[in-house]
């Protein structure tokens, strides 16, 4: 999973153990809570398409 998230294994383990919190992810989740459900889906789909295009 660390590779999929493009973070070090240490960073991922610290997050899983509750020792740290990824700041950018927190900001994104806070932003998503301000959106309507349909807007959240739209954003997530665009992000997913971008990731899928990068892996081609």
C-alpha positions in Angstrom: 0.0 0.0 0.0 2.9 2.4 0.7 4.0 2.1 -2.9 0.5 2.7 -4.2 0.3 5.9 -2.0 3.8 6.9 -3.1 5.0 7.2 0.5 7.8 5.5 2.3 7.0 2.3 4.2 8.0 4.1 7.5 5.5 6.9 6.8 2.8 4.4 6.0 3.5 2.4 9.1 3.5 5.5 11.3 0.2 6.5 9.9 -1.3 3.0 10.4 -0.1 2.9 14.0 -1.6 6.4 14.6 1.8 8.0 15.2 1.4 10.5 12.4 -1.1 12.0 10.1 -0.6 12.8 6.4 -1.3 16.6 6.3 -2.3 16.7 2.6 -4.8 13.9 3.0 -6.3 15.7 6.0 -6.7 18.8 4.0 -8.3 16.9 1.1 -10.8 15.1 3.4 -11.7 18.4 5.0 -12.4 19.9 1.6 -14.5 16.9 0.6 -16.7 17.3 3.6 -17.7 20.7 2.3 -19.0 19.3 -1.0 -22.3 17.8 -2.0 -22.3 14.0 -2.6 -22.4 14.4 -6.4 -19.5 16.8 -6.3 -17.4 14.4 -4.2 -18.0 11.7 -6.7 -17.0 14.0 -9.5 -13.7 14.9 -7.8 -12.9 11.3 -6.9 -13.6 10.1 -10.5 -11.3 12.8 -11.9 -8.6 11.8 -9.5 -9.0 8.2 -10.4 -8.9 8.9 -14.1 -5.6 10.8 -13.6 -4.1 7.9 -11.7 -5.2 5.4 -14.3 -3.7 7.5 -17.1 -0.4 7.8 -15.2 -0.1 4.0 -15.0 -0.5 3.4 -18.7 
